Each structure stands twice: as structure tokens, then as C-alpha cells.
Amino acid sequence: MIAEPTPERRYRDPAAPLEERVANLLDLMTPEEKIAQLGSAWVFEVVDGTRLSPTDADRLMARGIGHIT
């Protein structure tokens, strides 16, 4: 289920200007979440065989992650 855009979640509104969406999202993020966006993980760090490992994913992405390679 996808949350509907609300005034405090303007970043979810595809009709809103990009600059407003980005500014809104950054305003809502904590400093820890912003820093976490700089991080990355290798796919083998979060996959156990052919399935996602919830334990490893939670450990690596507790505050967010920029990308998985």
C-alpha cells in the first residue's frame, strides 16, 4: 500500500514541483538518515543464497542506505 500525499509528505505528490518534493523530503529526514544515504552495501551482504536476509538487511540498513550494488 502506498501512502497518499499529505501536506507534510509533499514529496509523495508527483504533481508537485521537483524542487518542492526534494526540499520536503530533506526537511523530514533526520541527520542520521541523511548520512545513511551516503552509504552503500554489496548485494552479497544482504542476500543469503537467493533470498534477502532480513537480519543482515536490518543490521546494514537500520537508518537507511544510499544504494545496494
N, C-alpha and C positions, 0 to 999 in steps of 0.2 A: 504494500500500500504506500502510495506517495502522498506526503503531506501537502495540503493546499497552501498556496502562498498566503501569507498574512502580512499586515504592515510591519511587524517585527521580523519577518522572514521574507523580505522583498527579494532576496537572492534567488528564490524559487520561482519567481514570476518571469516567464520567458518573454513577456511583452515589455518588461521594464528595460530601460537602457542599461547596457553592459556596465558602464561606469558606476551606476547606482547599485547594481547587483553585487559587484565586486566590493564596493565600499561597505555595503550592508553586511556581507559575509565576514569581511575582515573585522568590522566592529563587534560582531558576535563571537568571534574566536578569542580564546584565551591566549596569553603569551606562549604557554606550553604547546597549544595546538598549532600555533604559527611556527614555532621552532620545529615541531614534528614534521611539518610539511617539507622541511629541508632534507629529511632522512629518506632512506630507501632500504629495500631488502631484496635479497636474491630469492627467486621463487623456491629454490630448494630449502630455504629457511622456514617456509610456511606450509610446505606440502610434504605429506607423509606418503610416499609412493605416488598414487594418482589422486589423492584426496587432500583437501585443505585440513591442516592440523589446527583445530580451534585453540589448543593450548599454546602452540607456538605463535599463532596469529595474535592471540591476546597479549602474549609477552612482548612481541615486537611492535604491535600497533595500538597499544593501550591509549595513547594520546593522539593517534593519527599517524599517517605516513604519506610522504610525497608520491612515491611510486614503488611498484614491485617489478623487478627485472627478471 
